Amino acid sequence: MKGEMALEYVFKVLIMLVTVAVIIGLIYTFSSDIRGAISKVIDWFKPDKKTTEEKTIEQDSFTAKEIAVYIESCLSTQEQIDEKDQKDVVCYTLLSKSTPPKFTATKSSVVENLPKEIKDKVTITTTFKRSYVVIEFRDLGNEIIVR
Protein backbone atom coordinates (compact mmCIF):
# COMPACT_ATOMS: atom_id res chain seq x y z
CA MET A 1 0.00 0.00 0.00
CA LYS A 2 2.86 2.38 0.75
CA GLY A 3 4.40 1.86 -2.71
CA GLU A 4 1.10 2.59 -4.43
CA MET A 5 0.72 5.93 -2.65
CA ALA A 6 4.23 6.97 -3.58
CA LEU A 7 3.70 6.08 -7.23
CA GLU A 8 0.39 7.98 -7.28
CA TYR A 9 2.15 10.99 -5.73
CA VAL A 10 4.93 10.86 -8.36
CA PHE A 11 2.38 10.86 -11.19
CA LYS A 12 0.51 13.81 -9.66
CA VAL A 13 3.74 15.79 -9.39
CA LEU A 14 4.71 14.81 -12.95
CA ILE A 15 1.29 15.94 -14.29
CA MET A 16 1.64 19.27 -12.42
CA LEU A 17 5.15 19.81 -13.85
CA VAL A 18 3.93 19.11 -17.40
CA THR A 19 0.98 21.48 -16.87
CA VAL A 20 3.31 24.23 -15.59
CA ALA A 21 5.66 23.66 -18.56
CA VAL A 22 2.77 23.92 -21.03
CA ILE A 23 1.47 27.14 -19.39
CA ILE A 24 4.97 28.69 -19.43
CA GLY A 25 5.34 27.68 -23.09
CA LEU A 26 2.01 29.30 -23.99
CA ILE A 27 2.91 32.49 -22.15
CA TYR A 28 6.31 32.59 -23.87
CA THR A 29 4.76 31.94 -27.30
CA PHE A 30 1.99 34.52 -26.97
CA SER A 31 3.77 37.08 -24.78
CA SER A 32 3.61 39.88 -27.36
CA ASP A 33 -0.14 39.30 -27.83
CA ILE A 34 -0.66 39.28 -24.07
CA ARG A 35 1.31 42.53 -23.68
CA GLY A 36 -0.74 44.10 -26.49
CA ALA A 37 -4.02 43.07 -24.86
CA ILE A 38 -2.91 44.39 -21.48
CA SER A 39 -1.81 47.64 -23.11
CA LYS A 40 -5.23 48.07 -24.75
CA VAL A 41 -7.00 47.49 -21.43
CA ILE A 42 -4.77 50.09 -19.76
CA ASP A 43 -5.42 52.56 -22.61
CA TRP A 44 -9.18 52.36 -21.96
CA PHE A 45 -8.61 53.96 -18.57
CA LYS A 46 -6.31 56.72 -19.81
CA PRO A 47 -7.77 60.04 -20.96
CA ASP A 48 -8.10 60.47 -24.73
CA LYS A 49 -4.85 61.35 -26.45
CA LYS A 50 -5.03 64.02 -29.12
CA THR A 51 -3.99 62.84 -32.56
CA THR A 52 -2.27 66.14 -33.13
CA GLU A 53 -1.76 69.09 -30.88
CA GLU A 54 -4.16 71.97 -31.38
CA LYS A 55 -2.26 75.13 -32.19
CA THR A 56 -3.44 78.66 -31.56
CA ILE A 57 -1.84 81.11 -33.99
CA GLU A 58 -2.02 84.78 -32.98
CA GLN A 59 -1.33 87.54 -35.49
CA ASP A 60 -2.64 90.99 -36.23
CA SER A 61 -4.19 89.82 -39.50
CA PHE A 62 -4.55 86.75 -41.71
CA THR A 63 -4.71 86.67 -45.51
CA ALA A 64 -6.64 84.17 -47.61
CA LYS A 65 -3.34 82.57 -48.67
CA GLU A 66 -2.26 82.06 -45.03
CA ILE A 67 -5.61 80.50 -44.13
CA ALA A 68 -5.35 78.19 -47.16
CA VAL A 69 -1.87 77.09 -46.05
CA TYR A 70 -3.18 76.21 -42.57
CA ILE A 71 -6.07 74.25 -44.13
CA GLU A 72 -3.68 72.34 -46.39
CA SER A 73 -1.34 71.64 -43.47
CA CYS A 74 -4.16 70.30 -41.32
CA LEU A 75 -5.43 67.96 -44.04
CA SER A 76 -2.01 66.63 -45.02
CA THR A 77 -1.04 66.02 -41.39
CA GLN A 78 -4.24 64.11 -40.67
CA GLU A 79 -4.08 62.06 -43.89
CA GLN A 80 -0.61 60.82 -42.87
CA ILE A 81 -2.17 59.18 -39.79
CA ASP A 82 -3.41 55.61 -40.21
CA GLU A 83 -7.16 55.65 -41.03
CA LYS A 84 -8.13 53.66 -37.92
CA ASP A 85 -6.27 56.13 -35.68
CA GLN A 86 -7.79 59.29 -37.17
CA LYS A 87 -10.15 61.29 -34.98
CA ASP A 88 -12.05 64.55 -35.21
CA VAL A 89 -9.58 67.20 -34.11
CA VAL A 90 -9.15 70.97 -34.12
CA CYS A 91 -5.86 71.60 -35.92
CA TYR A 92 -5.61 75.38 -35.70
CA THR A 93 -7.31 78.31 -34.07
CA LEU A 94 -6.36 81.52 -35.87
CA LEU A 95 -6.72 84.46 -33.54
CA SER A 96 -6.63 88.05 -34.77
CA LYS A 97 -5.12 90.31 -32.10
CA SER A 98 -6.24 93.55 -33.73
CA THR A 99 -9.51 95.33 -33.03
CA PRO A 100 -11.59 95.08 -35.14
CA PRO A 101 -10.36 91.64 -36.27
CA LYS A 102 -8.48 91.61 -39.54
CA PHE A 103 -9.18 88.59 -41.64
CA THR A 104 -8.56 89.89 -45.13
CA ALA A 105 -10.29 86.88 -46.61
CA THR A 106 -13.60 85.73 -47.95
CA LYS A 107 -14.88 82.24 -48.50
CA SER A 108 -14.18 82.42 -52.23
CA SER A 109 -10.69 83.92 -51.82
CA VAL A 110 -9.65 81.12 -49.46
CA VAL A 111 -11.02 78.45 -51.82
CA GLU A 112 -9.15 80.07 -54.75
CA ASN A 113 -5.87 79.65 -52.85
CA LEU A 114 -6.42 75.94 -52.20
CA PRO A 115 -5.00 73.21 -54.46
CA LYS A 116 -7.62 71.72 -56.82
CA GLU A 117 -7.42 68.24 -55.28
CA ILE A 118 -8.53 69.38 -51.81
CA LYS A 119 -11.15 72.03 -52.65
CA ASP A 120 -13.97 69.47 -52.44
CA LYS A 121 -12.79 68.38 -48.97
CA VAL A 122 -13.12 71.85 -47.43
CA THR A 123 -16.29 73.39 -46.01
CA ILE A 124 -16.13 77.03 -44.92
CA THR A 125 -18.95 78.17 -42.62
CA THR A 126 -17.40 81.34 -41.19
CA THR A 127 -17.83 84.87 -42.50
CA PHE A 128 -14.37 85.92 -41.22
CA LYS A 129 -15.97 88.72 -39.17
CA ARG A 130 -15.07 87.33 -35.73
CA SER A 131 -11.72 87.60 -33.98
CA TYR A 132 -10.96 83.90 -34.50
CA VAL A 133 -11.28 81.13 -37.07
CA VAL A 134 -11.19 77.43 -36.20
CA ILE A 135 -9.77 74.90 -38.68
CA GLU A 136 -11.05 71.45 -37.78
CA PHE A 137 -10.49 67.98 -39.27
CA ARG A 138 -13.49 65.64 -39.40
CA ASP A 139 -12.62 61.97 -39.73
CA LEU A 140 -15.88 61.08 -41.47
CA GLY A 141 -15.06 61.85 -45.09
CA ASN A 142 -11.61 63.28 -44.27
CA GLU A 143 -13.07 66.76 -44.40
CA ILE A 144 -11.82 70.14 -43.19
CA ILE A 145 -14.34 72.49 -41.59
CA VAL A 146 -13.42 76.16 -41.29
CA ARG A 147 -15.73 77.80 -38.77
N, CA, C and O of each residue as an XYZ file, in Angstrom:
588
protein
N       0.822     -1.184      0.000
C       0.000      0.000      0.000
C       0.867      1.249      0.000
O       0.522      2.234     -0.652
N       1.982      1.229      0.715
C       2.859      2.384      0.752
C       3.452      2.690     -0.620
O       3.572      3.859     -0.986
N       3.822      1.676     -1.380
C       4.401      1.861     -2.705
C       3.403      2.452     -3.679
O       3.771      3.241     -4.548
N       2.131      2.072     -3.538
C       1.103      2.594     -4.426
C       0.879      4.079     -4.178
O       0.679      4.830     -5.133
N       0.907      4.511     -2.965
C       0.724      5.931     -2.648
C       1.878      6.748     -3.199
O       1.667      7.844     -3.720
N       3.072      6.241     -3.095
C       4.234      6.970     -3.576
C       4.180      7.100     -5.088
O       4.491      8.164     -5.625
N       3.793      6.042     -5.786
C       3.700      6.080     -7.234
C       2.604      7.054     -7.685
O       2.787      7.793     -8.652
N       1.477      7.050     -6.987
C       0.395      7.976     -7.283
C       0.873      9.429     -7.075
O       0.560     10.308     -7.878
N       1.609      9.663     -6.026
C       2.149     10.986     -5.726
C       3.111     11.439     -6.824
O       3.074     12.599     -7.234
N       3.970     10.539     -7.304
C       4.931     10.857     -8.364
C       4.186     11.248     -9.636
O       4.570     12.215    -10.293
N       3.140     10.527     -9.995
C       2.379     10.855    -11.195
C       1.674     12.208    -11.066
O       1.617     12.971    -12.031
N       1.141     12.507     -9.883
C       0.507     13.815     -9.665
C       1.514     14.943     -9.836
O       1.219     15.951    -10.477
N       2.694     14.776     -9.268
C       3.740     15.789     -9.392
C       4.168     15.912    -10.849
O       4.358     17.023    -11.344
N       4.321     14.792    -11.537
C       4.706     14.808    -12.947
C       3.651     15.525    -13.795
O       4.008     16.315    -14.669
N       2.368     15.269    -13.556
C       1.288     15.941    -14.288
C       1.309     17.445    -14.007
O       1.103     18.244    -14.921
N       1.555     17.840    -12.755
C       1.638     19.271    -12.420
C       2.817     19.927    -13.121
O       2.684     21.046    -13.615
N       3.972     19.260    -13.180
C       5.150     19.813    -13.850
C       4.896     19.979    -15.348
O       5.285     20.992    -15.929
N       4.253     19.002    -15.975
C       3.932     19.106    -17.398
C       2.950     20.255    -17.625
O       3.095     21.015    -18.582
N       1.954     20.383    -16.750
C       0.985     21.478    -16.865
C       1.675     22.830    -16.752
O       1.403     23.735    -17.541
N       2.571     22.972    -15.770
C       3.310     24.227    -15.595
C       4.176     24.499    -16.820
O       4.259     25.643    -17.266
N       4.820     23.478    -17.374
C       5.664     23.660    -18.564
C       4.827     24.108    -19.759
O       5.255     24.973    -20.523
N       3.645     23.533    -19.925
C       2.766     23.922    -21.033
C       2.307     25.375    -20.857
O       2.307     26.140    -21.822
N       1.923     25.758    -19.650
C       1.474     27.137    -19.392
C       2.608     28.124    -19.649
O       2.389     29.168    -20.264
N       3.814     27.807    -19.188
C       4.967     28.689    -19.429
C       5.245     28.778    -20.930
O       5.553     29.858    -21.434
N       5.142     27.672    -21.642
C       5.340     27.679    -23.090
C       4.316     28.545    -23.806
O       4.662     29.281    -24.729
N       3.055     28.462    -23.385
C       2.013     29.297    -23.986
C       2.259     30.774    -23.719
O       2.124     31.604    -24.617
N       2.619     31.098    -22.490
C       2.912     32.490    -22.149
C       4.088     32.999    -22.972
O       4.047     34.114    -23.492
N       5.131     32.190    -23.093
C       6.306     32.592    -23.870
C       5.937     32.787    -25.345
O       6.373     33.750    -25.975
N       5.137     31.873    -25.887
C       4.760     31.939    -27.297
C       3.883     33.155    -27.595
O       4.063     33.816    -28.617
N       2.947     33.446    -26.716
C       1.988     34.522    -26.967
C       2.259     35.765    -26.127
O       1.344     36.555    -25.893
N       3.478     35.953    -25.676
C       3.773     37.079    -24.776
C       3.509     38.436    -25.432
O       3.007     39.348    -24.776
N       3.839     38.580    -26.709
C       3.606     39.876    -27.361
C       2.099     40.153    -27.481
O       1.664     41.293    -27.316
N       1.310     39.115    -27.767
C      -0.141     39.296    -27.831
C      -0.712     39.645    -26.466
O      -1.615     40.474    -26.354
N      -0.184     39.011    -25.435
C      -0.658     39.280    -24.071
C      -0.328     40.716    -23.681
O      -1.163     41.423    -23.118
N       0.922     41.149    -23.993
C       1.307     42.531    -23.685
C       0.430     43.525    -24.433
O       0.036     44.551    -23.880
N       0.123     43.218    -25.699
C      -0.740     44.097    -26.489
C      -2.139     44.205    -25.896
O      -2.710     45.293    -25.834
N      -2.690     43.069    -25.458
C      -4.024     43.072    -24.856
C      -4.038     43.851    -23.548
O      -4.972     44.606    -23.278
N      -3.006     43.666    -22.743
C      -2.914     44.393    -21.477
C      -2.780     45.889    -21.746
O      -3.386     46.708    -21.056
N      -1.989     46.233    -22.747
C      -1.809     47.643    -23.105
C      -3.129     48.270    -23.539
O      -3.421     49.408    -23.171
N      -3.934     47.540    -24.319
C      -5.230     48.069    -24.753
C      -6.166     48.282    -23.572
O      -6.890     49.277    -23.524
N      -6.156     47.351    -22.617
C      -7.003     47.491    -21.432
C      -6.573     48.725    -20.635
O      -7.420     49.478    -20.155
N      -5.278     48.931    -20.495
C      -4.766     50.090    -19.759
C      -5.137     51.382    -20.492
O      -5.473     52.379    -19.852
N      -5.078     51.371    -21.832
C      -5.418     52.561    -22.614
C      -6.878     52.969    -22.457
O      -7.202     54.148    -22.596
N      -7.766     52.017    -22.170
C      -9.178     52.359    -21.959
C      -9.346     53.287    -20.774
O     -10.266     54.105    -20.755
N      -8.475     53.174    -19.783
C      -8.609     53.960    -18.566
C      -7.843     55.268    -18.615
O      -7.973     56.095    -17.713
N      -7.048     55.468    -19.653
C      -6.313     56.718    -19.809
C      -7.208     57.730    -20.501
O      -8.087     57.348    -21.275
N      -6.999     59.031    -20.233
C      -7.771     60.045    -20.960
C      -7.396     60.019    -22.436
O      -6.294     59.611    -22.800
N      -8.333     60.464    -23.286
C      -8.098     60.473    -24.726
C      -6.840     61.251    -25.073
O      -6.611     62.350    -24.568
N      -6.023     60.657    -25.950
C      -4.849     61.346    -26.445
C      -5.256     62.081    -27.718
O      -6.024     61.553    -28.522
N      -4.748     63.286    -27.901
C      -5.026     64.017    -29.123
C      -4.157     63.440    -30.230
O      -2.993     63.103    -30.013
N      -4.741     63.332    -31.424
C      -3.994     62.844    -32.562
C      -2.908     63.847    -32.930
O      -1.772     63.464    -33.209
N      -3.246     65.081    -32.930
C      -2.269     66.143    -33.129
C      -2.552     67.214    -32.086
O      -3.651     67.293    -31.537
N      -1.586     68.001    -31.835
C      -1.764     69.087    -30.880
C      -2.481     70.251    -31.559
O      -2.134     70.650    -32.671
N      -3.473     70.780    -30.877
C      -4.160     71.968    -31.382
C      -3.216     73.153    -31.216
O      -2.574     73.312    -30.178
N      -3.143     73.966    -32.238
C      -2.260     75.129    -32.186
C      -3.085     76.396    -32.331
O      -3.935     76.503    -33.215
N      -2.824     77.348    -31.455
C      -3.438     78.665    -31.562
C      -2.400     79.600    -32.161
O      -1.316     79.781    -31.608
N      -2.741     80.185    -33.282
C      -1.843     81.105    -33.988
C      -2.399     82.511    -33.804
O      -3.528     82.797    -34.201
N      -1.597     83.388    -33.197
C      -2.020     84.775    -32.975
C      -1.225     85.709    -33.881
O       0.005     85.682    -33.893
N      -1.933     86.520    -34.625
C      -1.328     87.539    -35.489
C      -2.269     88.733    -35.535
O      -3.417     88.651    -35.098
N      -1.776     89.828    -36.062
C      -2.636     90.993    -36.228
C      -3.687     90.739    -37.313
O      -4.851     91.110    -37.165
N      -3.255     90.098    -38.407
C      -4.189     89.825    -39.497
C      -3.801     88.531    -40.206
O      -2.672     88.054    -40.093
N      -4.770     87.973    -40.942
C      -4.555     86.753    -41.714
C      -5.070     86.975    -43.124
O      -6.163     87.508    -43.313
N      -4.284     86.568    -44.118
C      -4.707     86.672    -45.509
C      -5.357     85.360    -45.935
O      -5.251     84.352    -45.238
N      -6.019     85.380    -47.068
C      -6.644     84.172    -47.607
C      -5.589     83.104    -47.887
O      -5.830     81.918    -47.661
N      -4.427     83.519    -48.375
C      -3.344     82.570    -48.674
C      -2.859     81.892    -47.394
O      -2.622     80.684    -47.393
N      -2.707     82.650    -46.304
C      -2.260     82.061    -45.033
C      -3.290     81.053    -44.507
O      -2.924     79.979    -44.030
N      -4.551     81.398    -44.594
C      -5.605     80.498    -44.132
C      -5.600     79.220    -44.964
O      -5.768     78.126    -44.425
N      -5.407     79.353    -46.268
C      -5.352     78.188    -47.155
C      -4.170     77.282    -46.794
O      -4.287     76.058    -46.842
N      -3.044     77.881    -46.436
C      -1.865     77.090    -46.050
C      -2.159     76.299    -44.771
O      -1.784     75.131    -44.670
N      -2.820     76.918    -43.806
C      -3.178     76.209    -42.573
C      -4.167     75.072    -42.856
O      -4.062     73.999    -42.262
N      -5.113     75.299    -43.750
C      -6.070     74.254    -44.126
C      -5.333     73.076    -44.762
O      -5.564     71.920    -44.408
N      -4.454     73.384    -45.696
C      -3.683     72.339    -46.391
C      -2.799     71.569    -45.410
O      -2.680     70.347    -45.505
N      -2.187     72.273    -44.478
C      -1.337     71.636    -43.470
C      -2.135     70.688    -42.589
O      -1.689     69.578    -42.298
N      -3.308     71.125    -42.168
C      -4.163     70.297    -41.325
C      -4.553     69.012    -42.046
O      -4.452     67.925    -41.478
N      -4.991     69.130    -43.276
C      -5.432     67.962    -44.036
C      -4.273     67.000    -44.296
O      -4.421     65.792    -44.115
N      -3.130     67.524    -44.717
C      -2.005     66.630    -45.021
C      -1.486     65.934    -43.765
O      -1.098     64.767    -43.823
N      -1.475     66.632    -42.639
C      -1.038     66.017    -41.387
C      -1.969     64.888    -40.982
O      -1.509     63.819    -40.581
N      -3.265     65.110    -41.081
C      -4.237     64.105    -40.673
C      -4.270     62.915    -41.633
O      -4.482     61.781    -41.203
N      -4.064     63.162    -42.920
C      -4.077     62.060    -43.885
C      -2.853     61.168    -43.753
O      -2.865     60.039    -44.243
N      -1.797     61.648    -43.102
C      -0.612     60.819    -42.867
C      -0.840     59.825    -41.729
O      -0.104     58.847    -41.602
N      -1.851     60.073    -40.905
C      -2.168     59.182    -39.790
C      -2.967     58.005    -40.331
O      -3.816     58.174    -41.206
N      -2.696     56.811    -39.809
C      -3.414     55.614    -40.213
C      -4.918     55.838    -40.044
O      -5.348     56.420    -39.048
N      -5.714     55.384    -41.001
C      -7.159     55.650    -41.026
C      -7.846     55.244    -39.728
O      -8.730     55.960    -39.258
N      -7.467     54.125    -39.142
C      -8.131     53.664    -37.916
C      -7.777     54.522    -36.711
O      -8.491     54.500    -35.709
N      -6.687     55.278    -36.790
C      -6.269     56.126    -35.676
C      -6.716     57.578    -35.827
O      -6.494     58.388    -34.927
N      -7.343     57.915    -36.954
C      -7.792     59.290    -37.167
C      -8.989     59.592    -36.290
O      -9.844     58.737    -36.055
N      -9.032     60.828    -35.808
C     -10.151     61.286    -34.982
C     -10.493     62.717    -35.390
O      -9.695     63.409    -36.022
N     -11.694     63.141    -35.014
C     -12.048     64.550    -35.211
C     -11.140     65.376    -34.318
O     -11.005     65.090    -33.128
N     -10.516     66.402    -34.889
C      -9.577     67.200    -34.112
C      -9.545     68.630    -34.649
O      -9.681     68.865    -35.849
N      -9.362     69.572    -33.731
C      -9.147     70.966    -34.122
C      -7.650     71.126    -34.357
O      -6.847     70.961    -33.439
N      -7.286     71.448    -35.585
C      -5.860     71.605    -35.924
C      -5.342     72.988    -35.534
O      -4.304     73.114    -34.885
N      -6.074     74.015    -35.935
C      -5.611     75.385    -35.700
C      -6.761     76.267    -35.251
O      -7.903     76.104    -35.679
N      -6.429     77.201    -34.380
C      -7.315     78.312    -34.071
C      -6.527     79.566    -34.435
O      -5.495     79.860    -33.832
N      -7.022     80.294    -35.419
C      -6.362     81.518    -35.875
C      -7.007     82.685    -35.141
O      -8.208     82.923    -35.264
N      -6.208     83.399    -34.387
C      -6.716     84.461    -33.537
C      -6.149     85.805    -33.987
O      -4.935     86.010    -33.990
N      -7.034     86.706    -34.361
C      -6.632     88.046    -34.774
C      -6.534     88.933    -33.531
O      -7.513     89.114    -32.807
N      -5.336     89.484    -33.294
C      -5.118     90.312    -32.101
C      -5.599     91.742    -32.283
O      -5.743     92.471    -31.301
N      -5.850     92.155    -33.511
C      -6.245     93.545    -33.735
C      -7.739     93.738    -33.511
O      -8.527     92.797    -33.596
N      -8.106     94.988    -33.223
C      -9.509     95.325    -33.033
C      -9.850     96.418    -34.040
O      -9.174     97.448    -34.025
N     -10.808     96.281    -34.882
C     -11.589     95.075    -35.143
C     -10.716     93.991    -35.773
O      -9.642     94.289    -36.296
N     -11.169     92.735    -35.728
C     -10.364     91.637    -36.271
C     -10.081     91.830    -37.754
O     -10.919     92.318    -38.512
N      -8.880     91.433    -38.143
C      -8.476     91.615    -39.537
C      -8.249     90.261    -40.203
O      -7.145     89.716    -40.189
N      -9.308     89.744    -40.775
C      -9.184     88.588    -41.640
C      -9.452     89.108    -43.037
O     -10.605     89.291    -43.428
N      -8.394     89.344    -43.785
C      -8.556     89.892    -45.135
C      -8.840     88.732    -46.078
O      -8.080     88.464    -47.008
N      -9.947     88.053    -45.818
C     -10.293     86.879    -46.607
C     -11.803     86.764    -46.710
O     -12.555     87.237    -45.858
N     -12.205     86.125    -47.771
C     -13.596     85.733    -47.947
C     -13.595     84.240    -48.244
O     -12.549     83.640    -48.491
N     -14.773     83.662    -48.214
C     -14.875     82.238    -48.502
C     -14.284     81.917    -49.882
O     -13.506     80.975    -50.028
N     -14.654     82.691    -50.866
C     -14.178     82.419    -52.235
C     -12.676     82.653    -52.380
O     -12.008     81.917    -53.107
N     -12.127     83.674    -51.694
C     -10.692     83.925    -51.823
C      -9.853     82.816    -51.175
O      -8.762     82.499    -51.649
N     -10.367     82.236    -50.098
C      -9.654     81.121    -49.463
C      -9.698     79.908    -50.383
O      -8.678     79.250    -50.593
N     -10.870     79.608    -50.932
C     -11.019     78.450    -51.821
C     -10.130     78.597    -53.054
O      -9.560     77.614    -53.527
N     -10.008     79.827    -53.580
C      -9.147     80.067    -54.749
C      -7.688     79.737    -54.460
O      -6.956     79.338    -55.365
N      -7.258     79.899    -53.214
C      -5.868     79.646    -52.845
C      -5.582     78.187    -52.480
O      -4.443     77.832    -52.179
N      -6.602     77.356    -52.509
C      -6.421     75.940    -52.197
C      -6.058     75.144    -53.452
O      -6.499     75.493    -54.547
N      -5.264     74.084    -53.311
C      -5.002     73.209    -54.464
C      -6.300     72.554    -54.942
O      -7.198     72.295    -54.140
N      -6.398     72.289    -56.238
C      -7.620     71.723    -56.817
C      -8.051     70.431    -56.148
O      -9.244     70.206    -55.944
N      -7.090     69.574    -55.801
C      -7.421     68.244    -55.281
C      -8.042     68.259    -53.883
O      -8.619     67.255    -53.464
N      -7.937     69.366    -53.155
C      -8.529     69.380    -51.813
C      -9.712     70.334    -51.687
O     -10.328     70.401    -50.624
N     -10.039     71.062    -52.727
C     -11.149     72.027    -52.650
C     -12.463     71.367    -52.253
O     -13.251     71.952    -51.509
N     -12.707     70.144    -52.747
C     -13.967     69.475    -52.436
C     -13.986     68.876    -51.038
O     -15.025     68.387    -50.594
N     -12.855     68.905    -50.333
C     -12.785     68.376    -48.969
C     -12.907     69.471    -47.913
O     -12.841     69.191    -46.716
N     -13.085     70.712    -48.351
C     -13.115     71.852    -47.430
C     -14.499     72.486    -47.413
O     -15.080     72.781    -48.456
N     -15.013     72.688    -46.197
C     -16.286     73.389    -46.011
C     -16.022     74.612    -45.141
O     -15.525     74.491    -44.021
N     -16.354     75.780    -45.657
C     -16.134     77.028    -44.915
C     -17.489     77.567    -44.479
O     -18.346     77.876    -45.307
N     -17.671     77.678    -43.151
C     -18.949     78.171    -42.619
C     -18.812     79.543    -41.964
O     -19.817     80.140    -41.577
N     -17.611     80.043    -41.835
C     -17.398     81.342    -41.188
C     -17.522     82.478    -42.192
O     -17.389     82.282    -43.400
N     -17.779     83.673    -41.663
C     -17.827     84.871    -42.503
C     -16.562     85.705    -42.334
O     -16.429     86.766    -42.945
N     -15.637     85.232    -41.509
C     -14.373     85.923    -41.223
C     -14.589     87.294    -40.590
O     -13.772     88.196    -40.774
N     -15.687     87.458    -39.843
C     -15.970     88.723    -39.170
C     -15.652     88.673    -37.680
O     -15.624     89.709    -37.017
N     -15.411     87.471    -37.149
C     -15.073     87.326    -35.728
C     -13.565     87.482    -35.533
O     -12.810     87.641    -36.492
N     -13.149     87.432    -34.276
C     -11.722     87.595    -33.981
C     -10.952     86.279    -34.078
O      -9.735     86.259    -33.892
N     -11.654     85.180    -34.368
C     -10.959     83.896    -34.498
C     -11.616     83.045    -35.580
O     -12.783     83.218    -35.930
N     -10.810     82.118    -36.091
C     -11.279     81.132    -37.065
C     -10.734     79.786    -36.617
O      -9.558     79.669    -36.271
N     -11.589     78.775    -36.623
C     -11.189     77.433    -36.205
C     -11.102     76.541    -37.444
O     -12.031     76.483    -38.250
N      -9.964     75.845    -37.581
C      -9.773     74.896    -38.678
C      -9.788     73.506    -38.063
O      -8.913     73.148    -37.275
N     -10.801     72.730    -38.439
C     -11.048     71.447    -37.779
C     -11.065     70.308    -38.802
O     -11.609     70.456    -39.897
N     -10.466     69.177    -38.437
C     -10.490     67.982    -39.273
C     -11.611     67.079    -38.795
O     -11.730     66.814    -37.599
N     -12.434     66.603    -39.718
C     -13.492     65.638    -39.399
C     -13.123     64.316    -40.054
O     -12.917     64.246    -41.266
N     -13.042     63.278    -39.246
C     -12.623     61.970    -39.734
C     -13.593     61.408    -40.766
O     -13.170     60.812    -41.757
N     -14.882     61.592    -40.539
C     -15.879     61.080    -41.472
C     -15.771     61.842    -42.789
O     -16.188     62.997    -42.872
N     -15.225     61.216    -43.801
C     -15.056     61.852    -45.092
C     -13.743     62.594    -45.250
O     -13.507     63.221    -46.283
N     -12.883     62.534    -44.240
C     -11.611     63.276    -44.269
C     -11.843     64.697    -44.767
O     -11.335     65.093    -45.816
N     -12.609     65.447    -44.007
C     -13.067     66.756    -44.403
C     -12.506     67.814    -43.461
O     -12.308     67.555    -42.274
N     -12.252     68.997    -43.991
C     -11.823     70.145    -43.192
C     -13.001     71.106    -43.070
O     -13.631     71.462    -44.065
N     -13.286     71.515    -41.848
C     -14.339     72.494    -41.588
C     -13.649     73.762    -41.087
O     -12.864     73.719    -40.140
N     -13.947     74.871    -41.722
C     -13.421     76.162    -41.294
C     -14.627     76.911    -40.732
O     -15.559     77.263    -41.454
N     -14.577     77.142    -39.424
C     -15.730     77.797    -38.775
C     -15.278     78.970    -37.941
O     -16.102     79.642    -37.322
